[in-house]
């Protein structure tokens, strides 16, 4: 450690280093209640400094764990998969390197957040949508793409939108795509697959290198954006809604974004504080209480939400298709545009009495959700992380669930878009969550016409005795029972990644060989979606933190 410290202090400015335990406290905050021991943290300012850091780490035998902004809420925040890593904080690499409005691409560094890109694009004469998520304006675009995150704008699959990658390998060499090496930089930025084997994909959910630049495909702001909401008053209406969503995704490619389906408990989590005075610790809201709150807040058993994008005549035609397909499926539906709600909100705020305030709150929620589908980052989804906390502990803005002491793990399995599969999955989640005292808040998001991703936030108050243990036990039970039914997550938190490793499978054996070939010293992000060592070698199975 002394040699490592001396080498780092010789290569980096003091303000770029956090080598004392007290200086690393901000990196240790997380929503999972996880614990890690760090060697320290380094904040390089550019790609050359990342290469310099890798060379030092290789000489000193210090494993590195790169983070973009460290706001990976519910999956580990800034923590590495294993103890004993040196964090590489890439938030200082925050340049928008290149923007091509003609080809609709932008090249940026990992420290660029959704909010930064929104501010940049707002200054351009050409208008483009930011690939937003619910994680908030302060979260990295590169980090989200590398975890294969998604949103609900037209370019919903964020890793699919990646056109090219630049990364520093464990050798210190700089990886660039094949066209870049031929001097065809523009082609490199606008053709995803390159020439020969597709290697860029190895940097997603894998410690193959430290990504320092990424080029994204952008979606132009369409002439018309129209959101729609639809409600099913009974649980039995979900089957027909699933079939309708699948059909609409088939019929309206390129016009219809992702569609969300949310159950009543998930909707109530957005409507007001948790009724903890009516719920015993370690239990969940009763069905009778849910029904009472649903009536009070005019919440249905299920609500759907989606958006249409395109030229005005195209959107008008798509709206007719959606309305027709939802007939007999939804008990009610509503089509709104961002401009309409923006005009409604100040009018509603002037109305008297409690119903005026309720309408104003509803208009505000609609306004923020519509801005999100229109490519404007917001914190609309972040208050969810605070719902189970005792007391009024939700700040008005600048939310940081980890620093504010919120408890959150995500269970995010893939579910085939089949009514019977959705029903089996939903029943499993409700049973397992209830048994562990976790509210079964369920959302289905259409990733295609074939598959949903379901997000279940496992919310808990870390200060409540036994709550952390129940939350982790709930996740483990969901993972095990979901796997038995054929539902597995598309991404995993840092504690659960070990559950995905099957050393005897051909797949993970190949992953281990690729990792060894690209990073023979196992220097970059050891244990991240990969065996620490090849099966049968010394230290096999040492993937816990």
PyMOL commands that set and color helices and strands:
alter all, ss='L'
color gray80, all
select helices_A, chain A and resi 2-11+14-16+21-28+47-60+90-92+114-122+141-146+178-181+185-190+200-203+235-251+264-268+276-278+287-297+312-326+338-349+353-373+382-386+419-435+467-485+496-500+506-518
alter helices_A, ss='H'
color red, helices_A
select strands_A, chain A and resi 17-18+38-42+64-67+85-89+96-100+105-108+128-129+162-168+174-175+210-217+219-220+224-232+260-263+302-310+332-336+406-411+414-416+443-446+451-461
alter strands_A, ss='S'
color yellow, strands_A
deselect
rebuild
show_as cartoon
